[in-house]
Amino acid sequence: MLRILGAILADAQERGLVAQNVVRSLRGRRQRGKERHADQRRNGRLKIGMDIPSPDEVRTLIAHVSGRWRPFLLTAVFTGLRASELRGLRWADVDLKRGELHVHQRADRYNTIGSLKSVSAGRTIPLPPMVISALREWKLACPKGELGLVFPNGVGRVETLTNIVQRGLMPAMVAAGVVDRNGRAKYRGLHALRHFYASWCINRRIDGGLELPLKVVQARLGHASIQMTADRYGHLFPRGDDGAELAAAERAFLGG
């Protein structure tokens, strides 16, 4: 009952209908052992190379992934769509001529197409040339179905998240050598690629990122509030008083 109530309140919080999820606070007092440790990890700062794939890891992944999973993973990496949004994406919502896609629907855990989690989740995302090229090629080979999905299963219906992760993401990571000390896929969920997209949007252009303002990053990710984006990714934004900037400010202040 608490899990169901917690899920309802989490959805309401993302929609901006409630200020806090009181079930989460209750869990914080009652959790013990491994469960509490896992919750602390989730609520802590996301780290590059631990929670977020590094640019080198993503470059290696892109270089090794092939077949039907290449357009899927490229789209996941360079759009930051949620797994449900990727599974529900239609060709009608992809404009390859203008180089953008529109998020209008999602596929839930039961593989049912439905509305997005919130109004702010509906958004338009620009596509880089590599993704456009991969989608053009994939469109010719994509299984056809009445739903008109971009990434369907073999008969044109909604692909399950389990198949995507176990047959697509994890084998691609192992093939690329993006593995843990036991030789298993280092990142075992699609949300890691969404985290990478957020970091790519935030990173400085000089480091290969887009260097977008916080408000734009919020819109790209489809977050319900800018506070949600700041809480999750604010520590990734470059500080304005680092290195050369700090030295320049000191010289200007002292008249040097």
C-alpha positions in Angstrom: 0.0 0.0 0.0 2.8 2.4 0.8 4.5 1.6 -2.5 1.3 2.4 -4.4 0.7 5.6 -2.4 4.4 6.6 -2.9 4.1 6.2 -6.6 0.9 8.3 -6.7 2.5 11.1 -4.7 5.7 11.0 -6.8 3.6 11.5 -9.9 1.6 14.3 -8.3 4.9 15.9 -7.1 6.3 15.8 -10.7 3.0 17.5 -11.9 3.4 20.2 -9.3 0.2 19.2 -7.4 1.9 18.5 -4.1 4.9 20.0 -2.4 6.5 16.8 -1.1 6.2 13.0 -1.1 5.5 12.2 2.6 5.9 8.5 1.9 9.5 9.0 0.9 10.1 10.9 4.2 8.5 8.0 6.1 10.7 5.5 4.3 13.7 7.5 5.2 12.9 6.9 8.9 12.1 3.2 8.5 14.6 1.9 6.0 17.5 -0.1 7.3 20.7 -1.7 5.8 21.0 -2.1 2.1 17.7 -0.4 1.4 18.7 2.8 3.2 22.1 2.7 1.5 20.5 2.4 -2.0 18.2 5.3 -1.2 21.1 7.4 -0.1 22.8 6.7 -3.4 19.8 7.7 -5.4 19.4 10.9 -3.5 23.1 11.8 -3.7 24.9 13.7 -6.4 25.2 11.9 -9.7 28.9 11.3 -10.5 30.5 11.0 -13.9 31.8 7.5 -14.5 29.6 6.1 -11.7 26.0 7.2 -12.4 26.7 9.1 -15.7 28.7 7.6 -18.6 31.8 9.7 -19.3 32.2 11.2 -22.8 34.9 8.7 -23.6 32.6 5.8 -22.6 29.8 7.2 -24.8 32.2 7.7 -27.8 33.3 4.1 -27.4 29.7 2.8 -27.2 28.8 4.7 -30.3 31.8 3.3 -32.2 30.8 -0.3 -31.4 27.0 -0.4 -31.5 25.5 -1.6 -34.7 22.3 -3.1 -36.2 18.8 -2.3 -35.0 20.1 -1.0 -31.7 22.4 1.7 -33.2 19.6 4.2 -34.1 17.9 3.5 -30.8 20.9 4.1 -28.6 22.0 7.1 -30.6 18.6 8.6 -30.1 18.7 7.9 -26.4 22.2 9.4 -26.0 21.5 12.6 -28.0 17.9 13.4 -27.0 17.7 12.3 -23.3 14.2 10.8 -23.8 12.9 8.7 -21.0 12.6 4.9 -21.8 8.9 5.2 -21.9 9.1 8.1 -24.4 11.5 6.2 -26.6 9.2 3.2 -26.6 6.2 5.3 -27.5 7.9 7.5 -30.1 6.1 7.6 -33.5 7.5 8.4 -37.0 4.8 11.0 -37.2 6.6 12.9 -34.4 10.0 12.8 -36.0 10.8 15.5 -38.6 14.0 14.4 -40.3 13.9 17.4 -42.7 13.9 19.9 -39.9 16.1 17.7 -37.7 13.8 17.5 -34.6 11.5 15.2 -32.8 8.4 16.0 -30.8 7.5 14.1 -27.6 3.7 13.6 -27.4 3.1 10.2 -25.9 4.7 7.3 -24.0 4.4 3.6 -23.5 3.9 2.5 -19.9 5.2 -0.6 -18.2 2.3 -2.6 -19.6 3.3 -1.6 -23.1 0.2 0.6 -23.4 0.4 3.8 -25.3 -0.8 6.8 -23.3 -0.4 10.4 -22.4 2.8 11.9 -20.9 3.5 12.1 -17.2 3.0 15.9 -17.2 2.3 18.8 -19.5 6.0 19.9 -19.3 7.1 16.4 -20.6 5.7 17.4 -24.0 8.6 19.1 -25.9 10.6 19.5 -29.1 14.2 18.3 -29.2 16.7 19.1 -32.0 18.6 16.1 -33.5 22.3 16.1 -34.4 23.3 15.0 -37.9 24.5 11.5 -36.7 21.1 10.8 -35.3 19.2 12.1 -38.4 21.4 9.9 -40.6 20.9 6.8 -38.5 17.1 7.4 -38.3 16.8 7.9 -42.1 18.5 4.5 -42.7 16.5 2.8 -39.9 13.2 4.0 -41.3 13.7 1.9 -44.4 14.2 -1.3 -42.3 11.9 -0.5 -39.4 9.1 -3.1 -38.8 5.8 -1.6 -39.8 2.8 -1.6 -37.5 -0.5 0.2 -37.0 1.1 2.3 -34.2 3.7 3.7 -36.5 6.4 3.4 -33.8 10.1 4.3 -34.4 11.5 1.6 -32.2 8.9 -1.3 -32.2 9.5 -5.0 -31.7 9.7 -7.3 -34.6 6.0 -7.2 -35.4 5.6 -3.5 -35.1 4.2 -3.4 -31.6 5.6 -1.8 -28.4 9.0 -3.1 -27.5 9.4 -4.2 -23.8 11.9 -2.4 -21.7 13.4 -5.7 -20.6 14.3 -6.6 -24.2 15.8 -3.1 -24.8 18.1 -3.3 -21.8 19.0 -7.0 -22.0 19.3 -7.4 -25.7 20.3 -3.9 -26.7 22.0 -1.7 -24.1 23.9 -4.2 -22.0 25.3 -6.3 -24.9 26.4 -3.1 -26.6 28.2 -1.9 -23.5 30.0 -5.2 -23.1 31.0 -5.2 -26.8 32.4 -1.7 -26.3 34.3 -2.6 -23.2 32.2 -0.3 -21.0 32.1 -2.8 -18.2 32.6 -3.2 -14.4 35.3 -5.1 -12.7 33.3 -8.3 -13.2 33.0 -7.8 -17.0 29.3 -6.9 -16.9 27.7 -3.9 -18.5 28.7 -0.9 -16.3 25.4 0.9 -16.7 22.4 -1.3 -16.5 19.6 1.1 -17.2 18.6 3.5 -19.9 18.4 6.3 -17.4 22.2 6.5 -17.5 22.0 7.7 -21.1 19.4 10.3 -20.1 21.9 11.5 -17.4 24.6 11.7 -20.0 22.4 13.9 -22.2 21.8 16.2 -19.3 25.5 16.5 -18.7 26.2 17.0 -22.4 23.7 19.9 -22.4 25.4 21.4 -19.4 29.1 20.9 -20.3 31.1 23.8 -21.8 31.5 24.1 -25.5 35.2 24.0 -25.1 34.8 20.5 -23.5 32.4 19.3 -26.3 29.2 20.2 -24.6 26.3 22.5 -25.6 26.7 24.9 -22.6 22.9 25.5 -22.3 21.3 27.6 -19.6 19.5 25.8 -16.8 16.1 26.7 -18.1 16.8 25.3 -21.5 18.1 22.1 -19.9 14.9 21.8 -18.0 12.9 22.1 -21.2 15.0 19.6 -23.0 14.6 17.0 -20.3 10.9 17.7 -19.8 11.1 18.3 -16.1 8.1 19.8 -14.3 10.1 22.5 -12.6 13.5 24.2 -12.9 14.1 23.2 -9.2 14.0 19.6 -10.2 16.7 20.1 -12.8 18.8 22.2 -10.4 18.5 19.6 -7.7 19.5 16.7 -10.0 22.1 18.3 -12.2 23.0 21.7 -10.7 26.4 20.5 -9.5 27.4 19.7 -13.1 27.3 23.3 -14.2 30.8 24.8 -14.5 31.6 27.3 -11.8 32.3 30.8 -12.9 35.1 31.3 -10.4 37.4 28.4 -11.4 40.9 28.6 -12.7 41.6 31.3 -15.2 38.3 33.1 -14.4 39.3 33.5 -10.7 42.8 34.7 -11.6 41.4 37.3 -14.0 38.9 38.5 -11.5 41.7 38.9 -8.9 43.9 40.9 -11.3 41.0 43.1 -12.2 40.1 43.7 -8.5 43.7 44.5 -7.5 44.4 46.5 -10.6 47.2 44.2 -11.7 
